[in-house]
């Protein structure tokens, strides 16, 4: 049978579309579906875990069409389905499953768009200056803040760092919390925008500002993957520790900044003497 050349299926789907082109009809169908499937994957990347119904409404597609694309993406290993996290009282009935990008799907997708994102931010910086990049970064993280706030505020203040870590993990940051001498350290073991943030630290700064607002206290970024550290680490001081540090002077542990955080603009506030 004469081979039919398939169209470029995008960064996630290229290899799979080629493998499925065993017959002419199958090859054409895969090529025809690939742009829409790419939109589905990109929507999940941008907005986080999503149900089929939400995707259908967001992309103006029929639920049946969305489920067909989701099935293909799950078979390809780009997505996985899971039960949604429940915050507070759950209503009657079984909740709809949410779909999330897998590690391999996320890495492949983001790698393909790193150069494009960096080029766009360079253009923005040249056209509007660093302030324009900062405004973009803050707008981007404001969307994350709106999504994370219900989960963070649904738990007592003492559990909010852990709740934020769970929300970050849902979005692919592989976050965890570990104890520190004056509070907690929020650790992100993966950063989807690390390559771009290495050139534009405003992305890290805006994220740190969001953490401070969500947790209701000043935080300090100690290390970032974007700047060569193994883990993005944010120090979240315990309010009681900060109270106990009053009167120690300017070199107390609540105000001293880590050298690797000098490029960030969200230090822990000084405690009045």
DABELKA-V865425 format. One record per backbone hydrogen bond with DSSP energy under -0.5 kcal/mol. NH is the residue of the N-H (numbers start at 1). CO is the residue of the C=O. If there is no record, write none. Layout:
nh:NH co:CO
nh:NH co:CO
//
This chain:
nh:13 co:9
nh:14 co:10
nh:17 co:13
nh:18 co:14
nh:19 co:15
nh:20 co:16
nh:21 co:17
nh:21 co:18
nh:22 co:20
nh:23 co:20
nh:27 co:23
nh:28 co:24
nh:29 co:25
nh:30 co:26
nh:31 co:27
nh:32 co:28
nh:33 co:29
nh:34 co:30
nh:35 co:31
nh:37 co:33
nh:38 co:34
nh:39 co:35
nh:40 co:36
nh:41 co:37
nh:42 co:38
nh:43 co:39
nh:44 co:40
nh:45 co:41
nh:46 co:42
nh:47 co:43
nh:48 co:44
nh:50 co:99
nh:55 co:51
nh:56 co:52
nh:57 co:53
nh:58 co:54
nh:59 co:55
nh:60 co:56
nh:61 co:56
nh:66 co:62
nh:67 co:63
nh:68 co:64
nh:69 co:65
nh:70 co:66
nh:71 co:67
nh:72 co:68
nh:73 co:69
nh:74 co:70
nh:75 co:71
nh:76 co:72
nh:77 co:73
nh:77 co:74
nh:78 co:73
nh:79 co:73
nh:80 co:100
nh:82 co:98
nh:87 co:85
nh:88 co:86
nh:98 co:82
nh:99 co:50
nh:100 co:80
nh:102 co:78
nh:106 co:102
nh:107 co:103
nh:108 co:104
nh:109 co:105
nh:110 co:106
nh:111 co:107
nh:112 co:108
nh:113 co:109
nh:113 co:110
nh:114 co:110
nh:114 co:111
nh:115 co:111
nh:117 co:113
nh:118 co:114
nh:119 co:115
nh:120 co:116
nh:121 co:117
nh:122 co:118
nh:123 co:119
nh:124 co:120
nh:125 co:121
nh:126 co:122
nh:127 co:123
nh:128 co:124
nh:129 co:125
nh:132 co:129
nh:133 co:129
nh:134 co:130
nh:135 co:131
nh:136 co:132
nh:137 co:133
nh:138 co:134
nh:139 co:135
nh:140 co:136
nh:141 co:137
nh:142 co:138
nh:143 co:139
nh:143 co:140
nh:144 co:140
nh:145 co:141
nh:146 co:142
nh:147 co:143
nh:148 co:144
nh:149 co:145
nh:150 co:146
nh:152 co:148
nh:153 co:149
nh:154 co:150
nh:155 co:152
nh:159 co:156
nh:160 co:157
nh:163 co:159
nh:164 co:160
nh:165 co:161
nh:166 co:162
nh:167 co:163
nh:168 co:164
nh:169 co:165
nh:170 co:166
nh:171 co:167
nh:171 co:168
nh:172 co:169
nh:173 co:168
nh:176 co:187
nh:178 co:185
nh:180 co:183
nh:183 co:180
nh:184 co:236
nh:185 co:178
nh:186 co:234
nh:187 co:176
nh:187 co:185
nh:188 co:232
nh:189 co:173
nh:189 co:174
nh:190 co:173
nh:194 co:191
nh:197 co:193
nh:198 co:194
nh:199 co:196
nh:200 co:196
nh:203 co:200
nh:205 co:201
nh:206 co:202
nh:207 co:203
nh:208 co:204
nh:209 co:205
nh:210 co:206
nh:211 co:207
nh:212 co:208
nh:213 co:209
nh:214 co:210
nh:215 co:211
nh:216 co:212
nh:217 co:212
nh:220 co:235
nh:222 co:220
nh:222 co:233
nh:223 co:233
nh:227 co:224
nh:228 co:225
nh:229 co:224
nh:232 co:188
nh:233 co:223
nh:233 co:231
nh:234 co:186
nh:235 co:220
nh:236 co:184
nh:237 co:235
nh:238 co:182
nh:241 co:238
nh:242 co:238
nh:243 co:239
nh:244 co:240
nh:245 co:241
nh:245 co:242
nh:246 co:243
nh:248 co:245
nh:252 co:249
nh:255 co:252
nh:256 co:252
nh:261 co:258
nh:262 co:259
nh:264 co:261
nh:272 co:270
//
